[in-house]
Amino acid sequence: MPRYRLDIEYDGSAYAGWQRQTGPHSVQAAIEQAISAFSGETVTIRGAGRTDAGVHATGQVAHCDLEKDWPANTVAGALNAHLASSGERVAILSATAVDSDFDARFSATARHYLYRIVTRRAPLAIEFNRAWRVAKTLDVDAMHEAAQLLVGRHDFSTFRSAHCQAKSPLRTLDRLDVFQNGDLIEIFASARSFLHNQVRSMVGSLKQVGEGRWSSADLKAALDAHNRAACGQVAPPEGLYLTRVDYDAGQ
């Protein structure tokens, strides 16, 4: 049975997250419906990351198995045609035939996220649902310095949703960098895997550092508390983007 890797972009503001569920529409369901429409097959696709409601992706990856051996370009073109005709805010950037042992989730070696903050008093028009508007300036240097305390292998219980289903709170954070360009602040996070709400929880706490409400020592104390109650504000979903998923060469 042929297996296809799908590289995907979507505007998450219209969806209840990646994962298919009863009731609210999801990105996974939109793509599965498009697959059914063009192939006549009912399939379940597996994504590299289960993004929450309102979270966007410019580099999500999923895989699916189809009974017929379609040309990869045909798969991408047909899916995009059906997604567009259904009014979905989802695009298949590419489809690639892969080996049967490729798994979008379990074969991933790293995941990369971007969080965008716009610091201005005026409401967002172009960037509405695309970034977190913060009405005051933030100390980006302090935020970046504090962020480095979170890099490495730690128990991230403080920055983990109470609904997280991961068996262990231990994760290795490879990168957490904060940059500023005018009123845009970009926070880049990379790891093999993340806990539920981990990036948004870290960003919200870093905002408190940027506001001067927390020091670097306060952030470290929150990490060391291993207690969700010690977490700062959780950043809203609209500023978060899954930008890339890494795999070994050839996948």
C-alpha positions as CSV (number, residue, x, y, z in Angstrom):
1,M,0.0,0.0,0.0
2,P,1.7,3.3,-1.1
3,R,2.5,5.8,1.6
4,Y,2.7,9.5,1.0
5,R,4.3,12.3,3.0
6,L,2.3,15.5,3.0
7,D,3.9,18.9,3.8
8,I,1.1,21.2,4.9
9,E,0.4,24.9,5.5
10,Y,-2.7,26.1,7.3
11,D,-4.4,29.1,8.9
12,G,-5.4,27.6,12.3
13,S,-7.8,30.4,13.3
14,A,-10.7,28.7,11.5
15,Y,-10.1,25.3,13.1
16,A,-10.5,23.5,16.5
17,G,-6.9,22.4,16.1
18,W,-5.2,19.7,14.1
19,Q,-6.8,16.6,15.5
20,R,-10.1,15.3,14.2
21,Q,-12.9,15.4,16.8
22,T,-16.6,15.1,17.2
23,G,-18.3,18.5,16.4
24,P,-15.8,21.3,15.7
25,H,-14.0,21.2,12.4
26,S,-10.3,20.3,12.4
27,V,-7.3,20.4,10.0
28,Q,-7.0,16.7,10.0
29,A,-10.7,16.2,9.1
30,A,-10.4,18.8,6.3
31,I,-7.6,16.9,4.7
32,E,-9.1,13.4,5.2
33,Q,-12.4,14.7,3.6
34,A,-10.3,15.9,0.6
35,I,-8.6,12.6,0.3
36,S,-12.0,10.8,0.3
37,A,-13.4,13.2,-2.3
38,F,-10.6,12.6,-4.8
39,S,-9.8,8.9,-4.1
40,G,-13.0,7.5,-2.8
41,E,-11.0,6.1,0.2
42,T,-11.6,6.7,3.9
43,V,-8.2,7.1,5.5
44,T,-6.7,8.4,8.7
45,I,-3.7,10.6,8.4
46,R,-1.1,11.0,11.1
47,G,0.4,14.4,11.8
48,A,3.8,15.3,13.2
49,G,2.3,17.6,15.8
50,R,-1.2,18.1,17.2
51,T,-1.5,21.9,17.1
52,D,-4.2,23.5,19.2
53,A,-7.2,25.6,18.1
54,G,-6.0,28.8,16.6
55,V,-2.4,27.7,16.1
56,H,-1.0,28.0,12.5
57,A,1.5,25.9,10.5
58,T,3.8,26.7,7.7
59,G,5.6,23.3,7.9
60,Q,3.3,20.6,9.3
61,V,3.9,17.1,8.1
62,A,1.5,14.2,7.9
63,H,1.5,10.8,6.2
64,C,-1.3,8.6,4.7
65,D,-1.6,5.3,3.0
66,L,-3.7,4.9,-0.2
67,E,-4.7,1.8,-2.0
68,K,-3.9,3.1,-5.4
69,D,-0.4,4.1,-6.5
70,W,-1.1,7.7,-7.5
71,P,1.7,10.0,-8.8
72,A,2.7,12.3,-5.9
73,N,2.0,15.5,-7.9
74,T,-1.5,14.2,-8.6
75,V,-2.1,13.7,-4.9
76,A,-1.0,17.2,-4.0
77,G,-2.9,18.8,-6.9
78,A,-6.2,16.9,-6.2
79,L,-6.1,17.6,-2.5
80,N,-5.5,21.3,-3.1
81,A,-8.3,21.4,-5.6
82,H,-10.8,19.9,-3.1
83,L,-9.6,21.9,-0.2
84,A,-9.9,25.1,-2.1
85,S,-13.4,24.2,-3.4
86,S,-14.5,23.5,0.1
87,G,-13.3,26.9,1.4
88,E,-10.6,25.4,3.6
89,R,-7.6,27.5,4.7
90,V,-5.3,24.5,4.2
91,A,-2.7,23.9,1.5
92,I,-0.7,20.9,0.6
93,L,2.8,22.3,-0.2
94,S,4.0,19.0,-1.5
95,A,3.2,15.2,-1.6
96,T,6.1,12.7,-1.7
97,A,6.0,8.9,-2.0
98,V,7.9,7.5,1.0
99,D,8.8,4.1,2.4
100,S,6.3,2.3,4.5
101,D,8.3,2.7,7.7
102,F,8.1,6.5,7.5
103,D,5.9,7.9,10.3
104,A,5.2,11.7,10.3
105,R,5.1,11.7,14.1
106,F,7.6,9.0,15.3
107,S,10.2,9.4,12.6
108,A,10.6,13.1,13.4
109,T,14.0,14.2,14.8
110,A,13.1,17.8,15.6
111,R,10.2,20.2,15.6
112,H,10.6,24.0,15.2
113,Y,8.1,26.6,16.3
114,L,7.9,30.4,15.9
115,Y,5.9,32.7,18.2
116,R,5.2,36.2,17.0
117,I,4.4,39.2,19.3
118,V,3.6,42.7,18.0
119,T,4.2,45.4,20.6
120,R,1.9,48.4,19.8
121,R,-1.1,50.2,21.2
122,A,-3.2,50.1,18.1
123,P,-5.2,46.9,17.3
124,L,-4.0,44.5,14.7
125,A,-5.6,44.7,11.3
126,I,-3.4,42.8,8.9
127,E,-1.9,40.7,11.7
128,F,-5.2,39.9,13.3
129,N,-5.2,36.3,14.4
130,R,-1.6,36.1,13.2
131,A,0.3,37.5,16.3
132,W,-0.2,38.4,20.0
133,R,-0.6,42.1,20.4
134,V,1.0,43.5,23.5
135,A,0.3,47.1,24.1
136,K,3.6,47.9,25.8
137,T,7.3,47.7,24.9
138,L,9.2,44.6,26.1
139,D,12.8,44.2,27.1
140,V,13.9,41.7,24.5
141,D,17.4,41.4,25.8
142,A,16.1,40.4,29.2
143,M,13.7,37.9,27.6
144,H,16.5,36.3,25.5
145,E,18.8,36.1,28.5
146,A,16.2,34.4,30.6
147,A,15.2,32.1,27.8
148,Q,18.6,30.5,27.9
149,L,17.9,29.2,31.4
150,L,15.3,26.9,29.8
151,V,17.5,25.5,27.1
152,G,18.7,21.9,27.8
153,R,17.1,18.9,29.4
154,H,14.7,19.7,32.2
155,D,11.5,18.7,34.0
156,F,9.1,21.1,32.3
157,S,6.1,20.3,34.5
158,T,5.6,24.0,35.2
159,F,5.2,24.7,31.4
160,R,3.0,21.7,30.7
161,S,-0.8,21.8,30.3
162,A,-2.8,20.0,33.0
163,H,-4.3,18.0,30.1
164,C,-0.9,16.9,28.7
165,Q,-0.9,13.1,28.0
166,A,2.9,12.7,27.8
167,K,4.2,10.0,30.1
168,S,7.2,12.1,31.2
169,P,7.6,15.9,31.7
170,L,11.3,15.6,30.8
171,R,12.2,17.3,27.5
172,T,15.4,18.6,25.9
173,L,14.9,22.1,24.6
174,D,17.6,22.7,21.9
175,R,16.8,26.4,21.2
176,L,14.8,29.3,22.6
177,D,15.9,32.6,21.0
178,V,14.2,36.0,21.1
179,F,14.7,38.6,18.4
180,Q,13.2,42.0,17.7
181,N,12.6,43.8,14.4
182,G,10.8,47.1,15.0
183,D,7.6,46.3,16.9
184,L,7.8,42.6,15.9
185,I,9.3,40.1,18.4
186,E,10.0,36.6,17.2
187,I,10.7,33.7,19.6
188,F,12.1,30.5,18.0
189,A,11.9,27.2,19.9
190,S,13.3,23.9,18.8
191,A,13.3,20.4,20.3
192,R,12.7,16.8,19.3
193,S,9.3,17.0,21.0
194,F,7.3,19.4,23.1
195,L,4.8,19.0,25.9
196,H,1.2,20.2,25.4
197,N,1.2,24.0,25.6
198,Q,4.9,24.1,26.4
199,V,5.8,26.8,23.9
200,R,2.9,29.0,24.7
201,S,3.6,28.6,28.5
202,M,7.3,29.5,28.1
203,V,6.4,32.5,25.9
204,G,3.9,33.8,28.4
205,S,6.4,33.6,31.2
206,L,9.1,35.3,29.0
207,K,6.6,38.2,28.4
208,Q,6.5,38.7,32.1
209,V,10.3,39.0,32.1
210,G,10.0,41.5,29.3
211,E,7.6,43.6,31.3
212,G,9.9,43.6,34.3
213,R,7.4,41.7,36.4
214,W,9.7,38.7,36.5
215,S,13.5,38.4,36.7
216,S,15.6,35.6,35.2
217,A,15.8,34.2,38.7
218,D,12.0,34.2,38.9
219,L,11.8,32.2,35.6
220,K,14.4,29.7,36.9
221,A,12.5,29.3,40.1
222,A,9.3,28.6,38.2
223,L,11.1,25.9,36.1
224,D,12.5,24.4,39.3
225,A,9.2,24.4,41.0
226,H,8.0,21.6,38.7
227,N,4.5,22.9,39.4
228,R,1.9,24.2,36.9
229,A,0.8,26.7,39.4
230,A,4.2,28.4,39.1
231,C,3.8,29.2,35.4
232,G,3.2,32.7,34.3
233,Q,0.6,33.8,31.7
234,V,0.0,31.3,28.9
235,A,0.4,33.1,25.5
236,P,-2.7,32.9,23.2
237,P,-2.6,30.5,20.3
238,E,-2.8,32.9,17.4
239,G,0.9,33.9,17.6
240,L,2.2,30.3,17.4
241,Y,3.4,28.6,14.2
242,L,4.7,25.1,13.5
243,T,7.3,26.0,11.0
244,R,9.3,22.9,10.3
245,V,9.7,19.2,11.2
246,D,13.0,17.5,10.6
247,Y,13.6,13.9,9.6
248,D,16.7,11.8,8.7
249,A,18.0,12.2,5.2
250,G,15.9,10.5,2.6
251,Q,12.6,10.9,4.5
